[in-house]
Amino acid sequence: MNTAPKLELLLLRHGATEWALSGRHTGLTDLPLLPEGEAEARALAPVLARQRFAAVLVSPLQRARRTAELAGLGAQARVCPDLQEWDYGRYEGITTAAIREQVPGWTVWSHGCPDGESCPQVEKRCQRVIALAESLAAPQAPAVALVAHAHILRSLAGTWLGLGAAGGALLNLNTATISVLGQERERRTVVRWNASVATAAS
């Protein structure tokens, strides 16, 4: 009989930063949260306090670590290098509109990033995160929280669903939102996606 816990992944995107609001691709640039981003993160705490987590995995970048701290998850947080945002290479700090002036129709999902990462490379990271989360889940606490960034979390959701990292193209993800990936019988599912604090609390 299979007694392995049925893993649930709770995905938290960090709060607002200057580049997140302006649409500039923020990969490895270690920007801080804006004051409004810190307020967004604090607002998550009452919702997350109701949940018991087997583990909390956090991107090494400060905007994610600070979000975890303000959301009440700092004591349990464990840095997971595979949760850092896409490496955008030469597109770091540039908007999609500006990139498309040189590469019409460009998306991170279809074209990747010169001197940065491609979808297959990111998918391997996502697979490692999922495997780690599976190893940490317990019957009494099957949920694992992942605090990270828009593109990596969207890529992870696509990977979870069997669509590959490129499946993340189908999923919008706003700052300081809560998303939940779970299972129904043997099938991996999306339980909740891109929920604001008000929605997640309901």
Phi and psi in degrees as a GROMACS rama.xvg file:
@    title "Ramachandran Plot"
@    xaxis  label "Phi"
@    yaxis  label "Psi"
@TYPE xy
-81.2259  112.893  ASN-2
-105.451  8.81368  THR-3
-63.0849  139.955  ALA-4
-64.6313  147.429  PRO-5
-83.6883  100.857  LYS-6
-61.4301  137.405  LEU-7
-125.975  129.6  GLU-8
-107.602  123.827  LEU-9
-104.394  114.951  LEU-10
-100.384  127.324  LEU-11
-121.894  118.904  LEU-12
-84.2364  142.719  ARG-13
-61.9183  166.328  HIS-14
-72.5615  177.969  GLY-15
-66.03  140.505  ALA-16
-123.438  169.903  THR-17
-59.2058  -45.1177  GLU-18
-73.9771  -31.6534  TRP-19
-61.5729  -39.4973  ALA-20
-72.7267  -29.0507  LEU-21
-93.8334  -2.24972  SER-22
80.7284  12.7506  GLY-23
-82.2944  135.755  ARG-24
-65.7403  118.713  HIS-25
-114.19  96.205  THR-26
-93.5853  -95.9449  GLY-27
-89.4302  -5.14234  LEU-28
-64.2288  124.272  THR-29
-92.7435  70.698  ASP-30
-76.3208  147.605  LEU-31
-82.5655  165.427  PRO-32
-69.6878  145.73  LEU-33
-72.9535  163.711  LEU-34
-53.532  -39.3248  PRO-35
-70.2221  -28.0945  GLU-36
-68.7555  -37.3227  GLY-37
-65.8115  -39.6962  GLU-38
-63.861  -40.6927  ALA-39
-58.8509  -44.4923  GLU-40
-64.6245  -43.0533  ALA-41
-60.7351  -35.2673  ARG-42
-66.6131  -19.2784  ALA-43
-75.3141  -24.0343  LEU-44
-56.5649  -47.6974  ALA-45
-61.4958  -34.6093  PRO-46
-69.8351  -45.0072  VAL-47
-71.596  -24.0835  LEU-48
-63.5716  -20.6498  ALA-49
-80.0761  -12.6412  ARG-50
-105.999  138.851  GLN-51
-101.101  130.531  ARG-52
-115.343  137.497  PHE-53
-68.652  -31.9603  ALA-54
-161.47  157.559  ALA-55
-126.75  112.801  VAL-56
-103.928  132.512  LEU-57
-131.073  139.436  VAL-58
-57.1368  148.479  SER-59
-71.9064  -11.0503  PRO-60
-77.514  143.902  LEU-61
-62.5765  -31.4064  GLN-62
-64.8195  -31.3113  ARG-63
-80.7616  -43.1779  ALA-64
-62.3305  -40.7053  ARG-65
-67.8875  -37.6557  ARG-66
-61.2074  -45.2849  THR-67
-59.8478  -42.4152  ALA-68
-62.9467  -50.0344  GLU-69
-68.7819  -26.5113  LEU-70
-82.7339  1.85866  ALA-71
89.9788  12.5054  GLY-72
-107.515  4.5927  LEU-73
-60.7919  -37.9588  GLY-74
-64.9883  -28.2824  ALA-75
-100.594  -5.66867  GLN-76
-66.7738  138.016  ALA-77
-129.987  122.754  ARG-78
-67.6028  132.066  VAL-79
-125.045  102.304  CYS-80
-55.0257  -30.4998  PRO-81
-69.0742  -11.0311  ASP-82
-92.1823  2.22666  LEU-83
-66.2126  157.436  GLN-84
-65.6113  163.664  GLU-85
-47.5112  145.078  TRP-86
-86.0755  108.384  ASP-87
-84.7645  -1.85798  TYR-88
55.9598  -125.725  GLY-89
-71.3078  -10.0624  ARG-90
-94.2515  4.11631  TYR-91
-58.7365  129.97  GLU-92
79.5688  6.77113  GLY-93
-112.049  145.934  ILE-94
-82.5474  159.473  THR-95
-59.4946  -40.9435  THR-96
-58.9247  -41.9144  ALA-97
-67.9741  -39.4957  ALA-98
-62.9522  -40.8594  ILE-99
-69.5473  -14.6637  ARG-100
-65.7743  -28.4683  GLU-101
-101.669  -31.4516  GLN-102
-128.956  87.2618  VAL-103
-56.2221  135.98  PRO-104
78.1481  8.39198  GLY-105
-61.4841  138.254  TRP-106
-138.64  154.319  THR-107
-63.5018  -28.8405  VAL-108
-74.4727  -37.5484  TRP-109
-95.6222  -31.5266  SER-110
-108.39  -22.808  HIS-111
70.8132  -166.338  GLY-112
-132.228  122.812  CYS-113
-60.129  132.988  PRO-114
64.1073  15.2857  ASP-115
-129.568  -141.827  GLY-116
-106.362  157.818  GLU-117
-110.216  168.125  SER-118
-56.3938  -47.2946  CYS-119
-60.1869  -35.6726  PRO-120
-67.1455  -42.6527  GLN-121
-66.9121  -37.7883  VAL-122
-59.4796  -37.7877  GLU-123
-62.619  -39.1141  LYS-124
-62.9682  -43.3355  ARG-125
-61.5925  -40.1921  CYS-126
-62.4059  -37.9388  GLN-127
-68.1865  -39.117  ARG-128
-62.8629  -45.2182  VAL-129
-61.8882  -43.5776  ILE-130
-62.799  -40.2987  ALA-131
-64.2108  -45.3672  LEU-132
-60.3611  -41.1861  ALA-133
-60.812  -37.1881  GLU-134
-72.1242  -21.645  SER-135
-94.5973  -21.9038  LEU-136
-64.9254  146.969  ALA-137
-131.348  153.662  ALA-138
-54.6603  -37.8026  PRO-139
-83.2505  -12.5231  GLN-140
-151.256  77.6348  ALA-141
-79.2479  -6.18527  PRO-142
-89.9111  138.059  ALA-143
-124.117  128.464  VAL-144
-91.5162  138.214  ALA-145
-122.419  117.428  LEU-146
-110.589  113.599  VAL-147
-157.936  -137.653  ALA-148
-127.94  165.634  HIS-149
-59.2438  -57.4647  ALA-150
-69.5665  -38.1304  HIS-151
-68.0379  -37.9503  ILE-152
-71.1477  -37.2694  LEU-153
-64.1728  -41.136  ARG-154
-62.9047  -39.9938  SER-155
-65.6213  -39.4308  LEU-156
-63.6793  -43.3649  ALA-157
-60.1214  -41.8657  GLY-158
-64.38  -43.0213  THR-159
-57.889  -39.6739  TRP-160
-82.4266  -1.94978  LEU-161
83.448  12.8693  GLY-162
-96.0588  -4.83513  LEU-163
78.5542  169.134  GLY-164
-57.83  -33.3511  ALA-165
-63.2934  -19.123  ALA-166
-63.215  -18.0379  GLY-167
-63.6691  -17.9744  GLY-168
-59.969  -22.4136  ALA-169
-85.5223  -3.21746  LEU-170
-123.821  116.978  LEU-171
-77.4538  152.693  ASN-172
-149.88  111.844  LEU-173
-87.0863  167.446  ASN-174
-67.668  147.836  THR-175
53.3652  42.4585  ALA-176
-110.402  161.563  THR-177
-114.941  128.815  ILE-178
-128.371  149.753  SER-179
-130.29  127.412  VAL-180
-108.779  133.931  LEU-181
-144.69  -152.872  GLY-182
-142.628  143.912  GLN-183
-122.808  111.108  GLU-184
55.8755  -123.917  ARG-185
-92.1967  -0.613517  GLU-186
-100.019  133.496  ARG-187
-77.3928  139.461  ARG-188
-137.841  168.326  THR-189
-98.4029  119.913  VAL-190
-86.7693  -41.9727  VAL-191
-153.542  144.283  ARG-192
-138.186  135.591  TRP-193
55.5387  41.4952  ASN-194
-85.8409  131.416  ALA-195
-72.0855  169.517  SER-196
-57.4981  -42.3924  VAL-197
-63.2383  -41.0379  ALA-198
-70.0317  -43.9952  THR-199
-65.3975  -28.5284  ALA-200
-77.9639  -16.36  ALA-201
